[in-house]
Amino acid sequence: MSAPILSDSSRLKEATPIYLLTRSDPLPEGAERPAQLSNFKGEPEQVAIFDGGVLLGAGDGRDPMVLGTASMKLPSGDYRLARSPDGMDLGAAVLAFALGAYRFTRYRAAPEAAKLIVDDQSLAQSATREAATAAFGRDLINTPAEEMGPDNLEAAARALAKEHGAEIKVHKGDGFAEDFPLINAVGRAADIEPRLIELNWMGGGPHRLALVGKGVCFDSGGLNIKPGKSMGLMKKDMGGAATSLALARRIMEERLPIHLRLLIPAVENAISGNAFRPGDVFRSRHGQTVEISNTDAEGRLILADAMTLALESKPDRLITLATLTGAARVALGPDLPPVYSTEPAFQDRVLRAGKELGDPLWPMPFWDRYNGYLDSDIADVNHAASTPFAGSITAALFLKRFAGQVPYTHIDTFAWTPVPLPGRPKGGEVLTMRALFRAMRDEFAS
């Protein structure tokens, strides 16, 4: 994908102007009749073209993501932002345009997206760089499991590590079942062996961050097989891993002063005579025995072993990112990932950044009373609740058992945009990546 944002004074003058207008803004000269014919009222995502340029609705003018509509709906060509609402974050708006210009072209060519010409070179470079990182994660999610299995995910992590001078280690093969019993149980039925991908990057500074991303490259549900309709999008069940890789890329390219340890348990939850079963009990790497009640609740199992390894390096903060539960979507829908945290100040920073950047999250509690739903008659814990209530919370509570005393944040993401939104074409999406990066960047800058 060519750069969607350019700083080129020779092209700026000839670029088609975009007027980003709120509901109450006056129309530019010559736009009255075209606006009337197209019923343009300044509502978000409304577009009207007239001889003097493009009218683009900004609603109340507070959401910079609305400019992402332009690159998704306008034809190829050069554009410039001629007017925008007072107080709108210009950098965030330009980034929204860049994010909307994304096209997944691995299997089919697409027309070149519109380009935004700006007069600020640093703004163009920043937006292009951040959009490229989002595209990196989106490409991973959008690629079918036939070409994005655990081995391909490993290759992507190796390439990223090489690019940024990070160390890479992959745990697999002999001894893996003993070292990581839960990861092995979930992935052992697949032809491509399970593994735990580990990337370490020394960015300086004393802070140690452990980042764990769920890498289920395809989820059939296992012996508790999913209905066919529910299986169609399961290539995206490694969305937590893709988002973690994208976040790691941002951290490394912006050189945040932290020591980063990224862990991705990468498996396919397949069906064979060797598949793990409901009723099985496994002793986790942590030592807790875990009873299996539903093989389609596999993500929390692989995260638990990876989290245990993460704690062995004594991090200052632990973050897990996972497409973990359908219950989160029932509660909050596809756009709004729930965030759980034992670190209120950090959670507040993430929520604030998400609101400012159009990358929203919603706070949810580690509600300890629901721990009883995870009781087992024969093991230390049952990995899935005995009740249909509070499925996202009980999944988070299961993970919290493996977080020790380390400040812990968990995000139950969807990693997919089912209906196009400004700056978010339909398909894979690295939800919360921008909010998490901004929160950490601001934390270490203060």
N, C-alpha and C positions, 0 to 999 in steps of 0.2 A: 504494500500500500504506500503510495507516494504521500509526502507530507501534506496534510490538509490545511495547515496554517503556514503562510509565507510572509516574510518581511521583504518586500520588493517594491521600492518606490517607483520603478518604471511601470509597474502594473497597477499601482494603487489608483491612479487617476482614472483609468479606463474600467476599473472594476464596477460592477453593478451595485448600487447602494442598497443596503437593507435598513429599513426603518423599524426598529423594535419598539412597539407602541403599547402602552397600557390602555385600559378601557377608556380612560379620560383624556388621553393625549390627543392634541389636534393632528389632523392628517397633513402630510406635506402637500404642497401645491400640485394640482393636477391629479390627485388621488381620490377625490370625492366620489366621482361617478364610478370608477372601478370598485371602490370599497362598497358602494351601495349595491352594485350588481352582484358582488360576491358575498354580500351580507357580512362584511368584515366589521367586527365590533371590538377588536383588540383582545379577544379571548385567547388563552394559551393554545398553541398549535394552529391557529388560523393563519392562512397565507393568502395574500392577494398580490398579483403582479400587475403593474401599470407601467406606462411609458417611462416614468422617472425612476423605476426601481422595484423594490419588493416591500410589501407591508407584512410584518410578522407580529402576531399577537403575543403580548407579554403578561396578560392578565392584570394582577395588581402590581407587577414590576418587581416582586421580591425574589422570584426564582430564576437564577441565572441559567438553569438548564434549558429554558425555553429556546435559547438560540440553537440548541441541538436539533430543533425541528428543521432549520434551514438546510443543513447538510444532508438531512434524510429525505427532504421533499423537493428541493430545488434541482434543476438540471445541472449538468457539468458546466463549469465556467468559473470566472473570478468574481468575487463579491467583496464588499467592504461594509463595515458597520458605520452607517451614517448617523444614527441616533439610537440611544439606549436610555432606559429609565434612570432618573437620578438615584444615586445610592447603590445601583446594581454593581456587584463585583465584576469588573471587566475581565479579569483573569479567569474567573470561573465561567463566565459566559463564553469566552474564546475556547476554553477547554471543552465546554459542552458541544460547540460546533465540531471540534476535532473528534470527540467521542461519537458523535452522530455520523461522521464520515466513514465509520468502520464498515467493511464489507468482508464476508467470509468467502474467499475465492479458491479454496483448495481444490474443489471439484468442478467449479463452473465460473467462468469469467463474469465480471459485473462491470457496468459502465463506470467510468471514473467519477468519483464524488466531486461535489462542488468544493471550491477552495476559498478560504477567507484570507484576504490580503490585509495586513496590519502594518503600521509604521514603527512598531516596537519590536526590535529583533529578539530581545530577551523574552518577551511575552510569547512570540512565535516559537522559540526554541523550547520554552518550558511546557507549553501546551502540547507541542508535537511529541516531546519526550514522554510526557505522562500518558498521552493517548496511545503511544506505541506500547507502553507497558500494559495498558488495558487490553489492547489488541492481542498481545502475547497471551494473556490469560484467557481471553475469549476464544482464541484459536484452539487452545488446548481443550476447552470445554466443548466446542462445536465439532471437533474431530471425532468420528465414530470409533467405537471400541476396537474395531478391526485394525485400526491404525493408531490407537491410543490406549494400548494395554499397559500393564505394569512395566514392561521393558521399554516402551516408548516414553512413558513418564520418567523413567530413570534417565533415558537419553536426553530429555529436555532439561532435567536437573543438572546433568553433567555439562551440557552446553552452557547453561547459565553460570555454573560455578567457574568454568574455564574463562568465560567472558569477563568475570569480575575478580578473578584471582582467589576464589574461595576453595576450600578443601571439600572433597566429596568422598563419601564412604557408603557402600551399599551392603547391608546385611542380608544374606540369603544363603541357600545351599545347606551344607553340612552344619548341624547344630542349630539351625534356625528354629526348628520346632521346640527345642528345649529352651532357647533364649527368649523366644517371642511366641508363647503357646497360643494366644488368642488370635494374633495376626495369621499364624500358620493355619489355625482351625478354619478361619473364614476363607482363606485362599487356596487351601490344599486340593480342592476338587477341580481347579482349572488347569488347563494344559500349560499355561505360563505361570511359573512358580511365584509365590508371594515374596515380598521383599520389604525392607525398611530402608528408605533413602535418607541419608543424613548429609546435610550441607552445613559447613561451619565457615563463618566469615568474621575476621577480627577487624572491627571498625574503629578500635580505639575507645577510650572512655571506660569507666568502670561497670556500666550497666550490662547485665547479661539477660538477653531475651531468648526464650524458647518458644518457637512457633511450630505448631503441629497441624497439618492439614490432612483431612480424610481423602484417601486416594483409592476409592472403590471404582475401578475403571469401567466396570459394568456390573449391575446388580439385578440378577434374575430373581432375587428373593431367596435363593437356595431351595431347600426342600419345602419350606413355606413359600412356594412359588407365587410370584406376583401374577395378577391377571394380565392378559396381553396388552390391554390399553394402558395399564400402569407401567409396563416395561419399556414403552416406546422411547421415553426420554432418559433412560437410565445410563446412557453414555455420560450424562452430566453429573453422575454420582461421585465423580472426582473433582467436583467444583471447589471443594474446600482446599484440595491440593493445588489446583490451578490458581486460586486466589492467594494462597500462601506463597506460591512461587512468584506471582506478580508483585506481592508486597515485599518479598525478599529482594526482588530486582530493584524496586524503588529505593529501599533502604540502602542497597549497595551502590547504586548509581548516584545517589545524593550523599553518600558517605556519612550517614548518621553515626554519631559516636557511640556505638554499641557493639557488643559481641553477640552475633546472631547464630543461633543453632536452629536450623530448620529440619523437621522430621516429617517424612511422608510415608506412612504405611500404605503400600501399593498392592492391591489384590484385585482379582475378579471373583465375585460371589457366584460360583457356578454350581451345577448339579452333576453329580456322578456317584458311583458306588462308594466313593471316598468322602462324600460331603459330610460336614458336621450336621448333627441332628438335634431337634427339640428334645430336651431332657438330658442331653450330654452335660457333663461338668468338666471344666478345665481350671487348672491352677494358673493364674495369670503370672506375668513376670513379677508383678508386685508381691505375689504370694497369696492374695485373696483367691478363694475358689469361687467360680462363677458358673451358675446354672443357666443353661440356654433354654429360653421358653419360645423364642421365635427367631428362626434363622434370617428373617428379613429385617431384623434390628441389628445388623452386623457392624455398622459404622462405629458404634460406641465401643465395640470389642477391640477393634484394631487401634482405635485411639488410646484405649487404656494402656496397652503395652507400650505404645510410643510415648505416652505421657510419663510412664515409669522411667523409661530411658532418659527422657528429658530432665527429670528431677535429679538424676545421678550426677549431673554437672552443676547442681545448685544454682539454678537461674534466679534472677530477681523478679521475673515476671513470666507467666506461662499463658499463652493464648492458643485456643483451639478453634479451628474453622472447619465446619462440616455441613454438608447437606444431610442433616441428621434425621429430621422427623417430618412426616406429613402433618402432624399436629400443629407445628409452627405455622404452616400455610393455612390451616383451618382457622387458627386464631388471628393471624395478621396478614394473610395473603402473600403473594409472591414478591411484592416490592419492599417489604418492611421486615428485615431479619430481626429476631429477638436477640438481645445481648444480655448475658448473665455475668455478673462480676462480683468478686469479693474485694474489689479495689474501687470504692466509690468515686474517688477523685479522677482516676483514669477513665472510668465509665462516663463520667460527666464530660470529660474532654472529647471522648469519641462521639458522644451524642451531639455535642455542640458542633463539632467539625462536620458531622454528617448532615446536620441541618443547614449549615452554611454552604456546603458543597453540593447539595442535592443528592446525597448518598446516605439516606436516612436509616436509622435503626430504632428499636423500641426496647426500653428496659423491662426485663422480666426477673422474677425473684428465684433464688435458690430456696424454695419453700420447704424447710426441713421436715415439716409434719408429713410430707408426702414420701419421706424415706421408707416408711412402712410398706408402701406399695411394692418395694423391691425386695421384700423378705423372701427367703427361700427355706424350705423345710430340710434341705440336705446340703446346702452350700452356704458360704458367707453372704452371698448376694445373688439375686436373680437379675439378669441383665435387662429385662424388660418388665414393665409394671404388670401387676395382676388385674388392673382396671383400665378401662379406656380413658379415664379422666387424666387431664394435665400431662399429656404425652411428651410435650417438649420439656416441661419442667422435670419430669422423672428421668428423662434421658440426661439432662444436665446434672441432676443429682447423682446419677450413676458415675458420670465422668468426674465429678467433684471428689468422689472417694479416692481417686487416683492422683489428685492434685497436691496432696500433702498440705503443708502450711504456706506454700508459695502463693503470692497474689495471683489470682486466676481469673481469666476472662474467657468466656465461651460464646461463640456466635453460631447460631443455627440458620445457615443461609440457604437460599433456594438456588442461586447461581444461574438463573435463567430468567429472561424477559419473555413472557408468553405473548404479550401484546405490545407492539412498539410504543415507546415513550420518548419524549425529547432527550436526545443524546444517548438513547438506549435502543438500538435496533433489536428486532426479535432474535432471540438466540442466547447463547452463553453470555454470562455477565459476572464480573468480579465484584459483586456487591460487597460493600464495606471496606474495600481495599483503600480507597481514597480517604475515607474517614479515619481509618486506623493510622495511615501514614501521616496525615496532617496532625493528629493528636500526638503522635510520638515526636514528630519534627518540632512542634511547638513546645513540647515538654522539655526537650533537650536544648532548645534555643533560649529558654528562660533561665 
